[in-house]
Amino acid sequence: MPRARRVLVVGIDGVRLDTLARVPTPHLDTITGSGFLAPVTVAEPTPTMSGPCWATIVTGVRVTKHAVWSNDFGGHRLGVFPDFTTRLARQDGRRTYVAAAWEPLVTVADGGPMFRRPTRLTHHAPAADTPEAWEEADEATVRDAVAVLTHEDPEASFVYLGAPDETAHHLGCGTAYEQSIASADRRLGRLLTALRERPAYGEEAWTVLVVTDHGHRDEGGHGGDSEAERTAWLACAGPDITAGATPVRPVRHEDVAAQVYAALDRTPDSHWTLDGTAVPTLPQAVLLDMDGTLVDTEPLWLEAVREVAAAHGHTLTDEEGAWALGRSCADTAAHLAKLCPQSDGQALESALEKTFLAGVEAGVELRPGTRALLDRLADGNVPAALVSASPRRVVDAVLKTLGADAFRTTVADGETDRSKPHPDPYREAAARLRLPPAACLVVEDSPTGIAAAEAAGCRVVAVPSGAPVHPAPGRRVLDLPALVAAWGDPEGPKPAARDDGSDATP
């Protein structure tokens, strides 16, 4: 049964990116290590104030559309460009939740609320405009949010923490400010624990985004155009993002709402006129299947299986042929031995390898997009490994066409204890690249290979050739040209780093 998609966005107000390098934030580091952390520049003409920045974050449109120009929201257009919790609740009937202490976010104060109509809302206003009162309000906010996230079932949630920003306003960006950021990280940890303690957590696929709205001057305060004020950041982790991924373009505040929709497999309506898009990322490494993925050898393999089966008195059915896709010679020979009881398994395996190799040596064609994909990985200095269920002699024959120098390592059948659909080949390839499987993206065409990759703990891009494949959390379905297009121009600017759905963002 497919895992249910869920999203949590945690907004921590006014946290400078450079401060994160000095303050222990182990829970934010967990998100970063499982996905990415990228700087965000508050775009002109957006004022570096909480109202305009949060409006851009939660609506997915820029200030010229939502018209929140200050911390007084008067004259806004949030009815036309609603926040993601309201849009999902109103248009899709999804359960959404917001918890916040800052009044304009959730009440009519100062022209609010920014969050118009989530299905569930909790609010604890600070008792006074002091750092201590804001810490207490954030504590109450998180206490309520933990209860809702643990025992209820919101599909998309936003939890706001405001104490770091207020501390900087009152005391500057010194020790007290850093302590407030550390406290916010501990509260983030409690929210993450609440997710893990959900009764249905094992059947859910959670995407978590942590974002700040703006920075601060050293003495505290913001609203100007300095780099410290205009630098924000976004951390994101989820089933569709590889660990340690690198965004291939600058990340923007308006991308957050779009990332929420993508995480829920919700394609935005063109009438929403969103300015943001889900963030495309490059993985630390790409592990590539060979047959049917990079080269059009699946017909050769099926013909070899049919020919060997026929030679031993069996007519291969379409169902049996579909089963053989992505399987090793040994596994296929063992299966044929059951269909041809008078045949020897080793003889069948030898015949399969010999027949398939002959077809490959006669010439193979690249699948559309293969050369562009390999070039893009080389240009981006992304290590590639070839992971095949074919014998070494077949792999080496195909490498004459693909180019052996395109791969840091290659894994063929027989070089691990078990072949696909077991995870061993992909785990071996990741180990040779000295990376955890979660940091690797696998590109596969067959259900057999996809099962191996997912069992290994890798994210997957499925490029079906002979058998249908459906999207799922951690598995996107698209062709190779679309994958290359999603990764964009390797010469374009890339921010420093710390992808069910059929869209092209891996």
C-alpha positions in Angstrom: 0.0 0.0 0.0 1.5 3.4 -0.9 2.7 5.5 2.0 0.6 8.6 2.7 2.4 11.9 2.0 2.6 14.5 4.8 4.4 17.9 5.1 5.6 19.9 8.1 7.0 23.4 7.6 8.7 25.0 10.6 9.3 28.7 10.3 11.9 30.2 12.7 11.9 34.0 12.5 15.0 36.0 12.0 17.8 33.4 12.2 21.0 34.5 10.5 22.6 31.9 8.3 26.1 32.7 9.6 25.0 32.1 13.2 24.1 28.5 12.4 27.8 27.8 11.9 28.4 28.8 15.6 25.4 27.5 17.4 24.8 23.8 18.0 21.6 22.8 16.1 21.6 19.0 16.0 18.0 18.7 15.0 18.3 21.1 12.1 21.5 19.3 11.2 19.4 16.1 10.9 17.2 17.8 8.3 20.3 19.2 6.5 22.1 15.8 6.5 19.0 14.0 5.1 18.4 16.6 2.4 19.9 20.1 1.9 20.4 23.5 3.5 20.6 26.4 1.0 20.9 30.2 1.4 17.9 32.3 0.3 18.3 35.9 -0.8 15.3 38.1 0.0 14.5 39.4 -3.5 14.0 43.0 -4.5 11.7 44.8 -4.0 10.6 42.7 -0.9 11.2 44.6 2.3 13.3 42.6 4.8 10.4 42.4 7.3 8.6 39.4 8.6 5.2 40.2 7.0 6.3 40.4 3.4 8.8 37.5 3.7 6.4 35.1 5.4 3.7 36.0 2.9 6.0 35.1 0.0 7.0 31.8 1.8 3.5 30.5 2.5 1.7 31.8 -0.7 4.4 30.9 -3.3 4.0 34.3 -5.0 6.1 37.5 -4.8 5.3 40.7 -2.9 4.0 42.4 -6.0 1.2 39.8 -6.1 0.3 39.2 -2.4 0.8 42.9 -1.6 2.0 42.4 2.0 4.5 45.3 2.1 5.1 45.6 5.9 4.1 44.1 9.2 0.8 45.8 8.8 -1.0 43.6 6.3 -3.5 46.3 5.2 -4.2 46.2 1.5 -3.1 42.6 1.1 -4.3 40.3 -1.7 -4.2 37.1 0.4 -7.8 36.3 -0.7 -6.5 36.0 -4.3 -3.2 34.3 -3.4 -3.9 32.3 -0.2 -1.4 30.4 1.9 -0.8 26.8 1.2 -2.8 25.6 4.3 -5.9 27.5 3.2 -5.6 26.5 -0.5 -5.2 22.8 0.3 -8.1 22.9 2.8 -10.5 24.9 0.6 -9.7 23.4 -2.8 -8.7 19.9 -2.0 -10.5 19.2 1.3 -7.1 18.3 2.9 -6.6 18.6 6.7 -4.2 21.4 7.5 -2.8 22.9 10.7 -1.2 26.1 11.8 0.4 27.0 15.2 1.8 30.4 15.8 2.2 33.1 18.4 2.6 36.2 16.2 -0.9 37.6 16.0 -1.1 38.9 12.4 -0.4 35.3 11.2 -3.5 33.9 12.7 -5.7 36.8 14.0 -7.2 40.0 12.5 -4.5 42.0 14.2 -2.7 44.5 11.9 -4.7 43.4 8.9 -4.3 39.7 9.4 -4.7 36.8 9.4 -2.1 35.7 6.9 -3.3 32.1 7.3 -6.9 32.6 6.3 -8.6 29.2 6.8 -6.6 26.2 7.8 -8.7 23.4 9.1 -7.0 23.5 12.5 -5.3 26.4 14.3 -3.6 27.0 17.7 -2.5 30.4 19.0 -0.7 31.6 22.1 0.1 35.3 22.1 3.1 36.4 24.2 2.1 38.0 27.5 4.5 40.9 26.8 6.9 42.1 24.2 10.0 40.6 25.8 12.4 37.8 24.9 11.2 35.8 27.9 7.5 36.1 27.0 8.3 35.1 23.5 10.1 32.0 24.7 7.1 31.1 26.7 4.8 31.6 23.8 6.9 29.4 21.5 7.0 26.8 24.2 3.2 26.8 24.4 3.0 26.7 20.6 5.2 23.7 20.4 3.4 21.9 23.2 0.1 22.2 21.3 1.7 21.3 18.0 3.3 18.2 19.4 -0.1 17.0 20.6 -1.7 17.7 17.2 1.1 16.1 15.2 1.2 13.0 17.4 -2.5 12.3 17.8 -4.3 13.9 14.9 -3.6 13.7 11.1 -2.9 17.0 9.5 -1.6 16.5 5.9 0.2 19.9 5.8 1.3 21.9 8.8 3.0 25.2 9.6 4.6 25.8 13.0 6.0 29.3 13.7 8.7 30.1 16.3 9.3 33.8 16.9 11.6 34.1 19.9 14.9 34.3 18.1 13.8 37.4 16.1 12.4 39.2 19.2 15.5 38.4 21.1 17.7 40.0 18.4 15.4 43.1 18.4 15.9 43.6 22.1 19.4 42.3 22.7 21.2 42.2 19.4 22.8 39.1 17.8 24.9 38.1 20.7 24.9 35.3 23.3 21.2 35.6 24.2 20.3 35.4 20.5 22.4 32.3 20.0 20.8 30.7 23.0 17.3 31.5 21.6 18.3 29.8 18.3 19.5 26.7 20.3 16.2 26.7 22.1 14.3 26.8 18.8 16.3 23.9 17.6 15.4 21.9 20.7 11.7 22.7 19.9 12.3 21.5 16.3 13.6 18.3 17.8 10.4 17.8 19.8 8.3 18.3 16.6 10.4 15.8 14.8 10.0 13.3 17.7 6.2 13.9 17.5 6.2 12.8 13.9 8.2 9.6 14.7 5.8 8.8 17.5 2.7 8.9 15.3 0.9 5.6 15.3 0.9 5.6 11.5 4.4 6.9 11.0 5.6 3.7 9.3 3.0 4.1 6.6 3.7 7.8 6.0 6.2 9.7 3.9 7.1 13.0 5.6 8.7 16.0 4.0 10.1 18.6 6.5 11.0 22.1 5.6 12.6 24.6 8.0 12.9 28.2 6.8 13.7 31.6 8.1 12.3 34.9 6.7 15.3 37.3 7.0 18.5 38.0 8.8 19.5 40.7 11.3 22.1 43.5 11.7 24.7 42.8 14.3 23.1 45.2 16.7 19.6 43.7 16.0 17.0 44.9 13.7 16.2 44.5 10.0 14.3 46.1 7.2 17.4 47.4 5.3 19.3 46.1 2.3 22.5 44.8 3.9 23.6 41.3 3.1 23.1 40.2 6.7 19.4 41.3 6.5 18.7 39.9 3.0 20.2 36.5 3.6 17.8 33.8 4.7 17.9 30.0 4.3 15.8 26.9 3.7 16.5 23.3 4.9 14.5 20.5 3.4 14.4 16.7 3.7 11.9 14.2 2.4 11.4 11.0 0.4 12.0 12.7 -2.9 15.4 14.3 -1.9 18.7 12.5 -1.6 20.9 13.1 1.4 23.4 15.9 0.9 21.8 17.0 -2.3 22.7 20.3 -4.0 20.1 22.7 -5.4 21.0 23.3 -9.1 19.8 26.9 -8.9 19.4 29.6 -6.3 16.6 28.8 -3.8 13.9 31.4 -3.3 11.3 32.1 -0.7 8.5 31.5 -3.2 9.7 28.0 -3.7 8.6 26.8 -0.3 4.9 26.6 -1.0 5.7 25.0 -4.4 7.8 22.4 -2.5 4.9 21.7 -0.2 2.6 21.0 -3.1 5.2 18.8 -4.8 5.7 16.9 -1.6 2.0 16.2 -1.5 2.0 15.2 -5.2 -0.3 18.1 -5.8 0.3 19.8 -9.2 -0.4 23.5 -8.9 -3.2 24.9 -11.1 -1.9 27.3 -13.7 -4.5 29.8 -12.5 -2.7 30.0 -9.2 0.1 31.8 -11.1 2.7 30.7 -8.6 6.1 32.3 -8.9 7.9 29.4 -7.1 8.7 25.9 -8.2 9.9 22.8 -6.4 13.7 22.9 -5.9 15.6 20.7 -8.3 18.6 19.1 -6.8 21.7 17.1 -7.8 22.4 14.0 -5.8 25.9 13.2 -4.5 26.1 10.3 -6.9 23.9 8.5 -9.5 23.7 4.7 -9.8 22.6 3.7 -13.3 21.0 0.5 -14.5 22.2 -0.5 -17.9 19.8 -2.7 -19.9 16.6 -0.8 -20.8 17.8 2.3 -19.0 20.9 3.5 -20.9 20.9 1.0 -23.8 18.0 -0.5 -25.7 19.0 -4.1 -24.9 15.8 -5.4 -23.3 14.5 -6.6 -26.6 17.8 -8.5 -27.1 17.4 -10.0 -23.7 13.8 -11.1 -24.2 14.7 -12.6 -27.5 17.6 -14.5 -25.9 15.2 -15.8 -23.2 12.6 -16.9 -25.8 15.3 -18.6 -28.0 16.8 -20.5 -25.1 13.4 -21.5 -23.8 12.2 -22.6 -27.2 15.4 -24.7 -27.6 14.5 -26.5 -24.5 10.8 -27.1 -25.5 9.1 -24.2 -23.8 7.2 -21.3 -25.5 7.8 -18.2 -23.4 4.6 -16.3 -22.4 4.3 -12.5 -22.2 4.0 -12.8 -18.4 7.1 -14.9 -18.2 9.0 -12.4 -20.4 7.9 -9.5 -18.2 9.2 -11.4 -15.1 12.6 -11.9 -16.8 13.1 -8.1 -17.3 15.9 -6.9 -15.0 16.8 -10.4 -13.9 20.2 -12.0 -14.0 21.1 -15.0 -16.2 21.3 -17.2 -13.1 17.8 -16.2 -11.8 16.3 -16.5 -15.3 17.9 -19.9 -15.8 16.6 -21.2 -12.5 13.1 -20.1 -13.5 13.4 -21.7 -16.9 14.6 -24.9 -15.3 11.2 -25.1 -13.5 9.5 -24.7 -16.9 11.8 -27.1 -18.7 12.3 -30.0 -16.1 14.5 -32.0 -18.4 17.0 -29.1 -18.7 20.1 -28.4 -16.6 20.2 -25.1 -14.9 23.9 -24.4 -15.6 23.4 -25.2 -19.2 20.5 -22.8 -19.4 22.5 -20.1 -17.8 25.4 -20.6 -20.1 23.1 -20.6 -23.1 21.4 -17.4 -22.0 24.7 -15.5 -21.5 26.1 -16.7 -24.8 22.9 -15.8 -26.8 22.5 -12.4 -25.1 26.2 -11.5 -25.6 26.0 -12.3 -29.3 23.0 -10.0 -29.6 24.8 -7.2 -27.8 28.1 -7.6 -29.7 26.1 -7.2 -32.9 25.4 -3.7 -31.8 23.3 -1.8 -29.3 21.5 1.6 -29.4 21.6 4.2 -26.7 18.2 5.1 -25.1 17.1 8.7 -25.8 18.9 11.1 -23.4 21.7 8.7 -22.4 24.5 10.7 -23.8 23.1 13.9 -22.5 22.7 12.4 -19.0 26.3 11.1 -18.9 27.6 14.4 -20.1 25.5 16.3 -17.5 26.9 14.1 -14.7 30.5 14.7 -15.9 30.0 18.4 -16.2 28.5 18.6 -12.7 31.3 16.3 -11.3 28.6 13.9 -10.0 30.1 10.4 -9.7 28.3 7.8 -11.7 28.2 4.0 -11.3 26.9 1.3 -13.6 24.9 -1.4 -11.8 23.8 -4.2 -14.0 22.2 -7.7 -13.6 24.0 -8.7 -16.8 27.2 -10.8 -16.7 30.6 -9.0 -16.8 31.2 -10.0 -20.4 28.0 -8.3 -21.5 28.7 -5.2 -19.4 32.1 -4.8 -20.9 30.7 -5.2 -24.4 28.2 -2.4 -23.7 30.9 -0.2 -22.2 32.5 0.0 -25.6 29.5 1.9 -26.7 28.8 3.9 -23.4 32.4 4.7 -22.7 34.0 3.1 -19.6 35.4 6.5 -18.5 31.8 7.7 -17.8 31.7 5.6 -14.6 33.7 5.6 -11.4 32.8 2.0 -10.9 30.7 -0.8 -12.5 29.0 -3.7 -10.8 28.0 -6.7 -12.8 26.1 -9.9 -12.0 28.0 -12.3 -9.8 30.1 -9.6 -8.2 27.8 -9.5 -5.1 26.3 -12.3 -3.1 22.9 -11.7 -4.6 21.7 -9.9 -7.7 18.6 -7.7 -8.3 15.9 -7.6 -7.0 18.1 -7.9 -3.8 19.7 -4.7 -2.7 23.3 -6.0 -2.7 24.4 -4.5 -6.1 23.3 -1.0 -5.2 24.7 -1.2 -1.8 28.0 -2.4 -3.2 28.1 0.5 -5.7 27.4 3.1 -3.0 30.1 1.6 -0.8 32.6 1.7 -3.6 31.8 5.4 -4.0 32.1 5.8 -0.2 28.6 7.1 0.2 25.5 5.9 2.0 22.7 4.6 -0.2 20.5 7.5 0.9 22.9 9.9 -0.8 22.5 8.1 -4.2 19.9 8.5 -6.9 19.2 5.3 -8.9 18.0 5.4 -12.4 16.2 2.2 -13.4 13.7 0.9 -15.9 12.4 -2.4 -14.5 10.3 -3.2 -11.4 13.0 -5.7 -10.5 15.8 -3.1 -10.5 13.5 -0.6 -8.7 12.8 -3.1 -6.0 16.6 -3.6 -5.5 17.3 0.2 -5.4 14.5 0.9 -2.9 15.5 -2.0 -0.7 19.0 -0.6 -0.6 17.6 2.8 0.6 18.2 4.8 -2.5 15.9 7.4 -4.1 14.8 6.3 -7.6 14.0 7.9 -11.0 12.1 5.3 -13.0 12.4 5.4 -16.8 10.1 2.5 -17.8 10.9 0.7 -21.0 9.3 -2.8 -21.1 7.1 -2.8 -18.0 4.9 -0.1 -16.5 6.1 1.6 -13.3 4.0 3.8 -11.0 5.3 6.8 -9.0 5.5 6.6 -5.2 7.2 8.5 -2.4 10.9 8.3 -3.2 10.3 7.3 -6.8 9.7 9.6 -9.7 8.7 8.5 -13.1 10.1 10.4 -16.1 12.3 9.9 -19.1 16.0 10.6 -19.4 15.7 13.9 -21.3 13.3 15.2 -18.7 15.7 14.2 -15.9 18.5 16.1 -17.7 16.3 19.1 -18.2 15.4 19.2 -14.5 19.0 19.4 -13.6 19.4 22.5 -15.8 22.6 24.2 -17.1 25.7 23.0 -15.3 27.3 26.4 -15.9 24.5 28.2 -14.1 24.9 29.5 -10.5 24.6 27.0 -7.7 24.2 27.8 -4.0 26.2 25.9 -1.5 24.4 22.8 -0.1 24.6 22.0 3.7 12.8 13.8 -5.0 5.2 9.8 -6.0 4.7 12.2 -8.6 5.7 12.3 -12.2 7.1 15.8 -12.3 10.7 16.3 -13.5 12.3 17.4 -10.2 14.5 14.6 -8.8 
